[in-house]
C-alpha cells in the first residue's frame, strides 16, 4: 500500500488498514500488524537508500493517525 500511494499524496496507517481490509473482504485490518509491517517497509526502504538505490518505497508519505510523522521511521525523521 505504501508504494501504491500517488506521488506527493499523504496517507495514514489507518487509511492503509481500511483499504487492505476492503481489498481482502475483511471487516477490519488488525492495527498492530499493520503498524509492524509499515515499520518493516520503512526500515527496508532506508536500507535500500543507504545502498544507493533511488527507487525505494515512499514510506514518508504514510503518517500516523492525525497526520503526525511516525518517529519510528528513523531515516525520515533525521532527514
Biopython code that builds the backbone (N, CA, C, O; Angstrom):
import numpy as np
from Bio.PDB.StructureBuilder import StructureBuilder

atoms = [
    (1, "UNK", "N", (0.822, -1.197, 0.000)),
    (1, "UNK", "CA", (0.000, 0.000, 0.000)),
    (1, "UNK", "C", (0.862, 1.256, 0.000)),
    (1, "UNK", "O", (0.522, 2.252, -0.637)),
    (2, "UNK", "N", (1.968, 1.202, 0.710)),
    (2, "UNK", "CA", (2.815, 2.382, 0.802)),
    (2, "UNK", "C", (3.407, 2.730, -0.560)),
    (2, "UNK", "O", (3.567, 3.907, -0.881)),
    (3, "UNK", "N", (3.728, 1.731, -1.352)),
    (3, "UNK", "CA", (4.328, 2.012, -2.656)),
    (3, "UNK", "C", (3.284, 2.385, -3.704)),
    (3, "UNK", "O", (3.635, 2.884, -4.773)),
    (4, "UNK", "N", (2.007, 2.149, -3.413)),
    (4, "UNK", "CA", (0.941, 2.486, -4.352)),
    (4, "UNK", "C", (0.436, 3.918, -4.187)),
    (4, "UNK", "O", (-0.342, 4.394, -5.014)),
    (5, "UNK", "N", (0.861, 4.597, -3.148)),
    (5, "UNK", "CA", (0.383, 5.961, -2.903)),
    (5, "UNK", "C", (0.826, 6.862, -4.055)),
    (5, "UNK", "O", (1.987, 6.821, -4.464)),
    (6, "UNK", "N", (-0.092, 7.675, -4.578)),
    (6, "UNK", "CA", (0.289, 8.603, -5.651)),
    (6, "UNK", "C", (1.361, 9.578, -5.151)),
    (6, "UNK", "O", (1.351, 9.986, -3.989)),
    (7, "UNK", "N", (2.260, 9.933, -6.023)),
    (7, "UNK", "CA", (3.363, 10.816, -5.633)),
    (7, "UNK", "C", (2.836, 12.093, -4.993)),
    (7, "UNK", "O", (1.969, 12.773, -5.543)),
    (8, "UNK", "N", (3.371, 12.399, -3.832)),
    (8, "UNK", "CA", (3.017, 13.606, -3.113)),
    (8, "UNK", "C", (1.753, 13.510, -2.266)),
    (8, "UNK", "O", (1.412, 14.470, -1.575)),
    (9, "UNK", "N", (1.046, 12.378, -2.300)),
    (9, "UNK", "CA", (-0.181, 12.233, -1.513)),
    (9, "UNK", "C", (0.150, 11.600, -0.167)),
    (9, "UNK", "O", (0.745, 10.524, -0.105)),
    (10, "UNK", "N", (-0.234, 12.267, 0.893)),
    (10, "UNK", "CA", (-0.026, 11.731, 2.233)),
    (10, "UNK", "C", (-1.208, 10.852, 2.620)),
    (10, "UNK", "O", (-2.361, 11.181, 2.340)),
    (11, "UNK", "N", (-0.907, 9.734, 3.264)),
    (11, "UNK", "CA", (-1.935, 8.819, 3.737)),
    (11, "UNK", "C", (-1.595, 8.438, 5.174)),
    (11, "UNK", "O", (-0.473, 8.654, 5.631)),
    (12, "UNK", "N", (-2.552, 7.879, 5.869)),
    (12, "UNK", "CA", (-2.281, 7.435, 7.231)),
    (12, "UNK", "C", (-2.270, 5.911, 7.281)),
    (12, "UNK", "O", (-2.793, 5.241, 6.391)),
    (13, "UNK", "N", (-1.675, 5.387, 8.320)),
    (13, "UNK", "CA", (-1.665, 3.943, 8.525)),
    (13, "UNK", "C", (-3.112, 3.447, 8.631)),
    (13, "UNK", "O", (-3.418, 2.356, 8.150)),
    (14, "UNK", "N", (-3.988, 4.210, 9.238)),
    (14, "UNK", "CA", (-5.399, 3.828, 9.365)),
    (14, "UNK", "C", (-6.069, 3.705, 8.000)),
    (14, "UNK", "O", (-6.867, 2.794, 7.775)),
    (15, "UNK", "N", (-5.743, 4.624, 7.089)),
    (15, "UNK", "CA", (-6.291, 4.541, 5.731)),
    (15, "UNK", "C", (-5.776, 3.280, 5.030)),
    (15, "UNK", "O", (-6.524, 2.608, 4.321)),
    (16, "UNK", "N", (-4.499, 2.969, 5.234)),
    (16, "UNK", "CA", (-3.944, 1.749, 4.656)),
    (16, "UNK", "C", (-4.674, 0.516, 5.186)),
    (16, "UNK", "O", (-5.016, -0.389, 4.425)),
    (17, "UNK", "N", (-4.907, 0.491, 6.488)),
    (17, "UNK", "CA", (-5.614, -0.634, 7.107)),
    (17, "UNK", "C", (-6.994, -0.816, 6.499)),
    (17, "UNK", "O", (-7.385, -1.932, 6.155)),
    (18, "UNK", "N", (-7.729, 0.275, 6.367)),
    (18, "UNK", "CA", (-9.089, 0.216, 5.826)),
    (18, "UNK", "C", (-9.077, -0.262, 4.371)),
    (18, "UNK", "O", (-9.920, -1.067, 3.974)),
    (19, "UNK", "N", (-8.140, 0.225, 3.594)),
    (19, "UNK", "CA", (-8.033, -0.176, 2.190)),
    (19, "UNK", "C", (-7.684, -1.652, 2.070)),
    (19, "UNK", "O", (-8.277, -2.370, 1.266)),
    (20, "UNK", "N", (-6.726, -2.105, 2.865)),
    (20, "UNK", "CA", (-6.345, -3.517, 2.838)),
    (20, "UNK", "C", (-7.510, -4.423, 3.242)),
    (20, "UNK", "O", (-7.744, -5.460, 2.622)),
    (21, "UNK", "N", (-8.228, -4.024, 4.273)),
    (21, "UNK", "CA", (-9.371, -4.823, 4.720)),
    (21, "UNK", "C", (-10.417, -4.923, 3.607)),
    (21, "UNK", "O", (-10.948, -6.000, 3.335)),
    (22, "UNK", "N", (-10.702, -3.793, 2.971)),
    (22, "UNK", "CA", (-11.697, -3.780, 1.900)),
    (22, "UNK", "C", (-11.251, -4.657, 0.734)),
    (22, "UNK", "O", (-12.049, -5.429, 0.203)),
    (23, "UNK", "N", (-9.984, -4.547, 0.330)),
    (23, "UNK", "CA", (-9.460, -5.331, -0.792)),
    (23, "UNK", "C", (-9.542, -6.834, -0.533)),
    (23, "UNK", "O", (-9.685, -7.627, -1.464)),
    (24, "UNK", "N", (-9.450, -7.217, 0.736)),
    (24, "UNK", "CA", (-9.449, -8.642, 1.085)),
    (24, "UNK", "C", (-10.774, -9.093, 1.705)),
    (24, "UNK", "O", (-10.874, -10.166, 2.302)),
    (25, "UNK", "N", (-11.796, -8.229, 1.541)),
    (25, "UNK", "CA", (-13.143, -8.524, 2.011)),
    (25, "UNK", "C", (-13.181, -8.891, 3.497)),
    (25, "UNK", "O", (-13.907, -9.794, 3.914)),
    (26, "UNK", "N", (-12.392, -8.178, 4.272)),
    (26, "UNK", "CA", (-12.373, -8.356, 5.724)),
    (26, "UNK", "C", (-13.110, -7.187, 6.367)),
    (26, "UNK", "O", (-13.270, -6.134, 5.749)),
    (27, "UNK", "N", (-13.549, -7.369, 7.582)),
    (27, "UNK", "CA", (-14.258, -6.291, 8.270)),
    (27, "UNK", "C", (-13.285, -5.270, 8.859)),
    (27, "UNK", "O", (-13.643, -4.108, 9.056)),
    (28, "UNK", "N", (-12.058, -5.704, 9.140)),
    (28, "UNK", "CA", (-11.068, -4.802, 9.725)),
    (28, "UNK", "C", (-9.669, -5.327, 9.431)),
    (28, "UNK", "O", (-9.456, -6.530, 9.279)),
    (29, "UNK", "N", (-8.726, -4.402, 9.356)),
    (29, "UNK", "CA", (-7.315, -4.768, 9.302)),
    (29, "UNK", "C", (-6.762, -4.623, 10.709)),
    (29, "UNK", "O", (-6.992, -3.605, 11.363)),
    (30, "UNK", "N", (-6.041, -5.621, 11.179)),
    (30, "UNK", "CA", (-5.547, -5.584, 12.552)),
    (30, "UNK", "C", (-4.519, -4.458, 12.710)),
    (30, "UNK", "O", (-3.502, -4.465, 12.016)),
    (31, "UNK", "N", (-4.758, -3.490, 13.607)),
    (31, "UNK", "CA", (-3.894, -2.324, 13.744)),
    (31, "UNK", "C", (-2.437, -2.653, 14.058)),
    (31, "UNK", "O", (-1.537, -2.083, 13.442)),
    (32, "UNK", "N", (-2.188, -3.550, 14.993)),
    (32, "UNK", "CA", (-0.812, -3.845, 15.384)),
    (32, "UNK", "C", (-0.023, -4.449, 14.219)),
    (32, "UNK", "O", (1.127, -4.078, 13.988)),
    (33, "UNK", "N", (-0.634, -5.365, 13.498)),
    (33, "UNK", "CA", (0.032, -5.987, 12.364)),
    (33, "UNK", "C", (0.350, -4.946, 11.293)),
    (33, "UNK", "O", (1.442, -4.950, 10.725)),
    (34, "UNK", "N", (-0.593, -4.064, 11.022)),
    (34, "UNK", "CA", (-0.382, -3.031, 10.011)),
    (34, "UNK", "C", (0.780, -2.126, 10.391)),
    (34, "UNK", "O", (1.609, -1.792, 9.544)),
    (35, "UNK", "N", (0.847, -1.732, 11.636)),
    (35, "UNK", "CA", (1.934, -0.859, 12.100)),
    (35, "UNK", "C", (3.281, -1.579, 12.013)),
    (35, "UNK", "O", (4.279, -0.986, 11.604)),
    (36, "UNK", "N", (3.304, -2.842, 12.393)),
    (36, "UNK", "CA", (4.557, -3.604, 12.332)),
    (36, "UNK", "C", (5.058, -3.693, 10.893)),
    (36, "UNK", "O", (6.237, -3.466, 10.624)),
    (37, "UNK", "N", (4.155, -4.024, 9.970)),
    (37, "UNK", "CA", (4.584, -4.144, 8.574)),
    (37, "UNK", "C", (4.969, -2.793, 7.980)),
    (37, "UNK", "O", (5.869, -2.734, 7.142)),
    (38, "UNK", "N", (4.319, -1.715, 8.385)),
    (38, "UNK", "CA", (4.710, -0.381, 7.917)),
    (38, "UNK", "C", (6.132, -0.058, 8.390)),
    (38, "UNK", "O", (6.926, 0.518, 7.647)),
    (39, "UNK", "N", (6.435, -0.432, 9.616)),
    (39, "UNK", "CA", (7.783, -0.209, 10.161)),
    (39, "UNK", "C", (8.811, -1.029, 9.387)),
    (39, "UNK", "O", (9.895, -0.536, 9.076)),
    (40, "UNK", "N", (8.473, -2.279, 9.075)),
    (40, "UNK", "CA", (9.384, -3.139, 8.312)),
    (40, "UNK", "C", (9.654, -2.529, 6.940)),
    (40, "UNK", "O", (10.802, -2.480, 6.497)),
    (41, "UNK", "N", (8.611, -2.067, 6.270)),
    (41, "UNK", "CA", (8.769, -1.454, 4.944)),
    (41, "UNK", "C", (9.649, -0.210, 5.029)),
    (41, "UNK", "O", (10.533, -0.018, 4.195)),
    (42, "UNK", "N", (9.413, 0.628, 6.024)),
    (42, "UNK", "CA", (10.206, 1.847, 6.187)),
    (42, "UNK", "C", (11.678, 1.528, 6.409)),
    (42, "UNK", "O", (12.545, 2.171, 5.817)),
    (43, "UNK", "N", (11.968, 0.556, 7.242)),
    (43, "UNK", "CA", (13.352, 0.195, 7.512)),
    (43, "UNK", "C", (14.020, -0.452, 6.308)),
    (43, "UNK", "O", (15.200, -0.210, 6.052)),
    (44, "UNK", "N", (13.286, -1.267, 5.571)),
    (44, "UNK", "CA", (13.832, -1.874, 4.355)),
    (44, "UNK", "C", (14.144, -0.795, 3.317)),
    (44, "UNK", "O", (15.172, -0.856, 2.642)),
    (45, "UNK", "N", (13.262, 0.184, 3.193)),
    (45, "UNK", "CA", (13.489, 1.283, 2.255)),
    (45, "UNK", "C", (14.730, 2.086, 2.648)),
    (45, "UNK", "O", (15.510, 2.490, 1.786)),
    (46, "UNK", "N", (14.907, 2.311, 3.932)),
    (46, "UNK", "CA", (16.100, 3.040, 4.393)),
    (46, "UNK", "C", (17.369, 2.258, 4.101)),
    (46, "UNK", "O", (18.383, 2.846, 3.727)),
    (47, "UNK", "N", (17.331, 0.947, 4.265)),
    (47, "UNK", "CA", (18.497, 0.127, 3.931)),
    (47, "UNK", "C", (18.820, 0.248, 2.445)),
    (47, "UNK", "O", (19.985, 0.350, 2.061)),
    (48, "UNK", "N", (17.777, 0.236, 1.613)),
    (48, "UNK", "CA", (17.982, 0.391, 0.170)),
    (48, "UNK", "C", (18.553, 1.767, -0.162)),
    (48, "UNK", "O", (19.437, 1.890, -1.010)),
    (49, "UNK", "N", (18.044, 2.802, 0.511)),
    (49, "UNK", "CA", (18.554, 4.160, 0.274)),
    (49, "UNK", "C", (20.033, 4.239, 0.624)),
    (49, "UNK", "O", (20.816, 4.845, -0.107)),
    (50, "UNK", "N", (20.415, 3.627, 1.741)),
    (50, "UNK", "CA", (21.822, 3.644, 2.165)),
    (50, "UNK", "C", (22.714, 2.878, 1.191)),
    (50, "UNK", "O", (23.910, 3.153, 1.091)),
    (51, "UNK", "N", (22.128, 1.911, 0.470)),
    (51, "UNK", "CA", (22.865, 1.162, -0.543)),
    (51, "UNK", "C", (22.958, 1.931, -1.857)),
    (51, "UNK", "O", (23.600, 1.480, -2.805)),
    (52, "UNK", "N", (22.314, 3.093, -1.905)),
    (52, "UNK", "CA", (22.376, 3.932, -3.093)),
    (52, "UNK", "C", (21.218, 3.766, -4.058)),
    (52, "UNK", "O", (21.216, 4.380, -5.125)),
    (53, "UNK", "N", (20.247, 2.959, -3.713)),
    (53, "UNK", "CA", (19.098, 2.763, -4.593)),
    (53, "UNK", "C", (18.230, 4.016, -4.573)),
    (53, "UNK", "O", (18.044, 4.640, -3.529)),
    (54, "UNK", "N", (17.705, 4.372, -5.731)),
    (54, "UNK", "CA", (16.892, 5.588, -5.854)),
    (54, "UNK", "C", (15.394, 5.299, -5.819)),
    (54, "UNK", "O", (14.621, 6.121, -5.327)),
    (55, "UNK", "N", (14.974, 4.148, -6.331)),
    (55, "UNK", "CA", (13.558, 3.807, -6.406)),
    (55, "UNK", "C", (13.166, 2.979, -5.185)),
    (55, "UNK", "O", (13.117, 1.750, -5.236)),
    (56, "UNK", "N", (12.887, 3.681, -4.084)),
    (56, "UNK", "CA", (12.517, 2.995, -2.836)),
    (56, "UNK", "C", (11.069, 3.334, -2.489)),
    (56, "UNK", "O", (10.498, 4.294, -3.006)),
    (57, "UNK", "N", (10.496, 2.537, -1.615)),
    (57, "UNK", "CA", (9.118, 2.772, -1.179)),
    (57, "UNK", "C", (9.031, 4.106, -0.440)),
    (57, "UNK", "O", (9.786, 4.335, 0.505)),
    (58, "UNK", "N", (8.115, 4.991, -0.858)),
    (58, "UNK", "CA", (7.992, 6.308, -0.213)),
    (58, "UNK", "C", (7.243, 6.227, 1.121)),
    (58, "UNK", "O", (6.130, 6.735, 1.256)),
    (59, "UNK", "N", (7.865, 5.592, 2.079)),
    (59, "UNK", "CA", (7.218, 5.373, 3.382)),
    (59, "UNK", "C", (6.924, 6.673, 4.111)),
    (59, "UNK", "O", (6.043, 6.707, 4.971)),
    (60, "UNK", "N", (7.631, 7.731, 3.792)),
    (60, "UNK", "CA", (7.449, 9.025, 4.472)),
    (60, "UNK", "C", (6.107, 9.659, 4.134)),
    (60, "UNK", "O", (5.710, 10.628, 4.782)),
    (61, "UNK", "N", (5.399, 9.139, 3.138)),
    (61, "UNK", "CA", (4.052, 9.643, 2.823)),
    (61, "UNK", "C", (3.000, 8.979, 3.696)),
    (61, "UNK", "O", (1.833, 9.369, 3.659)),
    (62, "UNK", "N", (3.390, 7.985, 4.479)),
    (62, "UNK", "CA", (2.452, 7.295, 5.364)),
    (62, "UNK", "C", (2.634, 7.826, 6.780)),
    (62, "UNK", "O", (3.662, 7.603, 7.418)),
    (63, "UNK", "N", (1.632, 8.520, 7.246)),
    (63, "UNK", "CA", (1.692, 9.173, 8.553)),
    (63, "UNK", "C", (0.879, 8.408, 9.589)),
    (63, "UNK", "O", (0.068, 7.539, 9.268)),
    (64, "UNK", "N", (1.126, 8.760, 10.823)),
    (64, "UNK", "CA", (0.305, 8.213, 11.902)),
    (64, "UNK", "C", (-1.060, 8.885, 11.845)),
    (64, "UNK", "O", (-1.234, 9.898, 11.168)),
    (65, "UNK", "N", (-2.013, 8.321, 12.552)),
    (65, "UNK", "CA", (-3.339, 8.919, 12.637)),
    (65, "UNK", "C", (-3.197, 10.352, 13.147)),
    (65, "UNK", "O", (-2.449, 10.609, 14.090)),
    (66, "UNK", "N", (-3.903, 11.264, 12.532)),
    (66, "UNK", "CA", (-3.815, 12.672, 12.905)),
    (66, "UNK", "C", (-2.783, 13.423, 12.081)),
    (66, "UNK", "O", (-2.569, 14.616, 12.299)),
    (67, "UNK", "N", (-2.133, 12.737, 11.128)),
    (67, "UNK", "CA", (-1.174, 13.396, 10.248)),
    (67, "UNK", "C", (0.188, 13.645, 10.856)),
    (67, "UNK", "O", (0.903, 14.551, 10.427)),
    (68, "UNK", "N", (0.555, 12.857, 11.848)),
    (68, "UNK", "CA", (1.833, 13.024, 12.539)),
    (68, "UNK", "C", (2.885, 12.115, 11.907)),
    (68, "UNK", "O", (2.602, 10.958, 11.595)),
    (69, "UNK", "N", (4.094, 12.634, 11.720)),
    (69, "UNK", "CA", (5.191, 11.813, 11.213)),
    (69, "UNK", "C", (5.524, 10.759, 12.257)),
    (69, "UNK", "O", (5.638, 11.061, 13.445)),
    (70, "UNK", "N", (5.676, 9.543, 11.814)),
    (70, "UNK", "CA", (5.979, 8.447, 12.729)),
    (70, "UNK", "C", (7.452, 8.504, 13.122)),
    (70, "UNK", "O", (8.331, 8.345, 12.275)),
    (71, "UNK", "N", (7.714, 8.727, 14.381)),
    (71, "UNK", "CA", (9.098, 8.837, 14.875)),
    (71, "UNK", "C", (9.868, 7.537, 14.737)),
    (71, "UNK", "O", (11.097, 7.540, 14.809)),
    (72, "UNK", "N", (9.178, 6.438, 14.542)),
    (72, "UNK", "CA", (9.856, 5.147, 14.357)),
    (72, "UNK", "C", (10.445, 4.998, 12.964)),
    (72, "UNK", "O", (11.241, 4.091, 12.720)),
    (73, "UNK", "N", (10.064, 5.876, 12.052)),
    (73, "UNK", "CA", (10.658, 5.874, 10.713)),
    (73, "UNK", "C", (11.951, 6.677, 10.818)),
    (73, "UNK", "O", (11.999, 7.837, 10.408)),
    (74, "UNK", "N", (12.969, 6.079, 11.353)),
    (74, "UNK", "CA", (14.189, 6.780, 11.739)),
    (74, "UNK", "C", (14.831, 7.593, 10.622)),
    (74, "UNK", "O", (15.238, 8.732, 10.853)),
    (75, "UNK", "N", (14.929, 7.051, 9.446)),
    (75, "UNK", "CA", (15.580, 7.764, 8.345)),
    (75, "UNK", "C", (14.868, 9.050, 7.990)),
    (75, "UNK", "O", (15.508, 10.078, 7.771)),
    (76, "UNK", "N", (13.550, 8.999, 7.932)),
    (76, "UNK", "CA", (12.783, 10.173, 7.538)),
    (76, "UNK", "C", (12.846, 11.261, 8.594)),
    (76, "UNK", "O", (12.993, 12.436, 8.257)),
    (77, "UNK", "N", (12.740, 10.898, 9.856)),
    (77, "UNK", "CA", (12.771, 11.897, 10.924)),
    (77, "UNK", "C", (14.112, 12.631, 10.901)),
    (77, "UNK", "O", (14.156, 13.852, 11.052)),
    (78, "UNK", "N", (15.201, 11.888, 10.711)),
    (78, "UNK", "CA", (16.528, 12.509, 10.659)),
    (78, "UNK", "C", (16.660, 13.413, 9.444)),
    (78, "UNK", "O", (17.269, 14.480, 9.521)),
    (79, "UNK", "N", (16.082, 12.983, 8.307)),
    (79, "UNK", "CA", (16.165, 13.787, 7.079)),
    (79, "UNK", "C", (15.328, 15.040, 7.210)),
    (79, "UNK", "O", (15.271, 15.844, 6.279)),
]
sb = StructureBuilder()
sb.init_structure("model")
sb.init_model(0)
sb.init_chain("A")
sb.init_seg("    ")
for serial, (resi, resn, name, xyz) in enumerate(atoms, 1):
    if name == "N":
        sb.init_residue(resn, " ", resi, " ")
    sb.init_atom(name, np.array(xyz, "f"), 0.0, 1.0, " ", f" {name:<3s}", serial, name[0])
structure = sb.get_structure()
